[in-house]
Amino acid sequence: MLLGVQSVLKRTVDGGKRMSNFAAARFWWVFAKGGRISWIVLTATVLTMVPLFIEVNREKMVLEQEKIIVADMRKQGYTDQELHRMGYSAMEPSVGLADAAK
């Protein structure tokens, strides 16, 4: 009877060791692949988002400067048609960064 219990316990422990080794090997494989995928995604995000962020901020500054110039020219007596011919938008744009610049 005791021999049967020992063999069952031995098989159970051996099975646990095999499962543990299998899980450890798969964990490191997933960890390595996940780390590489994370690196690729984060690098692509940084390389895409940083220039986009800089460009959006630059566009906001240009719109603010244009508003100041248009307001100054209106004080000098320029009409909307004259401002339009000079390339300035006399009206607020209805799309884009107009809402974000406020």
LINSUL-V65451 format. One record per backbone hydrogen bond with DSSP energy under -0.5 kcal/mol. CO is the residue of the C=O (numbers start at 0). NH is the residue of the N-H. Records with the same first field share a line. If there is no record, write none. Layout:
BEGIN
CO = NH + NH
END
This chain:
BEGIN
0 = 4
1 = 5
2 = 6
3 = 7
4 = 8
5 = 9
6 = 10
7 = 11
8 = 12
9 = 13
10 = 14
11 = 15
12 = 16
13 = 17
14 = 18
15 = 19
16 = 20
17 = 21
18 = 22
19 = 23
20 = 24
21 = 25
22 = 26
23 = 27
24 = 28
25 = 29
26 = 30
27 = 31
28 = 32
29 = 33
30 = 34
31 = 35
32 = 36
33 = 37
34 = 38
35 = 39
36 = 40
37 = 41
38 = 42
39 = 43
40 = 44
41 = 45
42 = 46
43 = 47
44 = 48
45 = 49
47 = 51
48 = 52
49 = 53
50 = 54
51 = 55
52 = 56
53 = 57
54 = 58
55 = 59
56 = 60
57 = 61
58 = 62
59 = 63
60 = 64
61 = 65
62 = 66
63 = 67
64 = 68
65 = 69
66 = 70
67 = 71
68 = 72
69 = 73
70 = 74
71 = 75
72 = 77
73 = 76
78 = 82
79 = 83
80 = 84
81 = 85
82 = 87
83 = 86
87 = 89
96 = 100
97 = 101
98 = 101
END
